[in-house]
Amino acid sequence: MPGPTPPLLRVAIVGGGPGGLSSAIALSKLENVEVTIYEQARELREIGAGIQIGYNCWKVLELLGAEADVKGHVQETILQRNGLNGEVLGERTSTSVEPRYRGQRVRRTRLQAALIKKVPPGVIKLRKRLASLQNIEGGGSRLVFEDGEEVVADLVIGGDGIRSIVRASVFPNHAIKFTGRTIWRVIIPKSLIVDIPEMIVSTAWWHGPAGHFYNCLVDDPVETPEDQQMWEIAVHNVVPAAMVKEKRFSWGIPATNERVESHFTEYDPRVRDALSRVPQGLWKEFSSFSGPRLEKVVAWDKVVLIGDASHPLTGAFGSGAAFAMQDSWILAQAIDYTRSFPQPLASALEIFDSVRSPYYLRMFVPNFLLLNVKVIPQLMCSLPSRYEHLDQMAKIAQDAKIKNPGQTFEESLDVKVKAFGGGASASLSWIYELDIKEVWEEYVKTHKSD
Ligand SMILES: Cc1cc2nc3c(=O)[nH]c(=O)nc-3n(C[C@H](O)[C@H](O)[C@H](O)COP(=O)(O)OP(=O)(O)OC[C@H]3O[C@@H](n4cnc5c(N)ncnc54)[C@H](O)[C@@H]3O)c2cc1C
């Protein structure tokens, strides 16, 4: 016999990125839950070029029912090259993974469209920029939008990204800053670079002294005619953050070709040639920001942070979209679970926090500690609560530099390529090979008698 209908839960989701959209999908499946997404943009338009979809991401997309429409290029071979002379230093293939879960590079618009398709009609409200969030004692939270509208919700989900207003409202002392890493991204027709020797043979990383050039097909060659196939180019440059005086923006501002190319003048002629063929006006610049780790990702017993809002570490681990969607799915499971007892919303948020906060914390434990899982709990207590090493590979490279201050470019490349080829990526299998459904099943099994 079905139990009594749970009381109405009014949910306000701030942000229509992968986190906000997936929350709306997962929560709309629950009984008597009223969901609204408030998105600041005039239209839902993704500007970030391509995105990596790996096993962890496919698994959660399946749970959301959105996997069928996400299609791109299966990355069978990935090359690591010396960016200055093109020498191939390493090669990785992904043929051991079941075909449907292989890593793919897809257009971001494709992922976004697949998620939007699963959001029930009427849920997304555009041009709604949250200005502030207020705690109503004994009640819900009041969302105040820039256009003057005010809304009260029982649960507020902060899916508003790295510069989250929801986070700023519940944790006002938290601040993020520029890390020194700048990323430029573009998608161009394959035809523009097809004649450059070895430029389109496979996905490749061309590593240089202060960054890299990455290129990859983002379309399924079976589905997309040759003349319509697009390639993504993403280039990174890292400088000490203190050297940068200009104001930085975290997400997708236009950049001139001259600005981008100026950082790659020493690179292999093929890389420079490819950069010179990007039509003017297409590059978008992303500055990487990060901030201290949050001790908790829930607040006021009625606010929860998901995705980039909850772990400010732009672009790290190439899995941010998967993290955001995993958060959403776990949140929906936790709410559903506590309603069956029934327990208050605060209990669901505590469960969510107990599952997701330790997971994010683990991302910031230096890599060498991960090799000895038994010592992690003790060591984690004594670790500083800052994101000091956002990128595992950068961390390894940095350690090697400290050990060997006179390290040559070739030696530093060796460290990087080893990290890509095995070391770091293998020890990060708990990120890349995570099936979030198993995590939830484990939680339920462990807490059955509570
Ligand atoms: C250069 C780069 C490369 C990356 N590559 C990958 C990759 O290959 N694979 C991967 O999985 N991840 C990648 N990521 C990370 C991934 O893009 C993010 O982790 C993911 O988009 C986070 O989703 P989100 O929904 O939490 O936040 P976002 O995608 O940032 O979405 C936040 C949404 O909230 C809206 N918003 C913000 N403020 C307000 C407000 N005040 N009121 C209303 N709406 C608001 C924004 O307009 C936006 O739509 C990359 C990131 C960067 C920067």
The ligand as an ORCA input file, in Angstrom:
! r2SCAN-3c Opt
* xyz 0 1
  C      37.987     25.593    -19.031
  C      37.143     24.558    -18.359
  C      37.152     23.258    -18.837
  C      36.367     22.278    -18.239
  N      36.348     21.019    -18.743
  C      35.551     20.097    -18.199
  C      35.452     18.783    -18.729
  O      36.096     18.442    -19.723
  N      34.613     17.884    -18.128
  C      33.858     18.239    -17.045
  O      33.085     17.412    -16.535
  N      33.930     19.472    -16.513
  C      34.742     20.400    -17.062
  N      34.800     21.637    -16.538
  C      34.037     21.934    -15.326
  C      32.553     22.115    -15.617
  O      32.363     23.036    -16.653
  C      31.888     22.631    -14.375
  O      32.327     21.899    -13.271
  C      30.371     22.486    -14.510
  O      29.903     23.326    -15.532
  C      29.719     22.845    -13.181
  O      28.347     22.870    -13.340
  P      27.481     23.777    -12.375
  O      26.075     23.561    -12.812
  O      27.846     23.523    -10.981
  O      27.948     25.285    -12.663
  P      27.958     26.139    -14.002
  O      28.092     25.280    -15.207
  O      28.945     27.213    -13.793
  O      26.507     26.761    -14.063
  C      26.117     27.794    -13.171
  C      24.876     28.456    -13.740
  O      24.391     29.370    -12.767
  C      24.047     30.596    -13.390
  N      24.169     31.647    -12.366
  C      25.305     32.091    -11.795
  N      25.028     33.053    -10.899
  C      23.683     33.197    -10.889
  C      22.790     34.035    -10.150
  N      23.242     34.922     -9.241
  N      21.460     33.934    -10.386
  C      20.983     33.030    -11.302
  N      21.788     32.231    -12.038
  C      23.119     32.310    -11.818
  C      25.048     30.716    -14.519
  O      24.595     31.594    -15.548
  C      25.149     29.269    -14.997
  O      24.181     28.966    -15.979
  C      35.578     22.623    -17.116
  C      35.584     23.937    -16.637
  C      36.364     24.903    -17.249
  C      36.382     26.311    -16.729
*
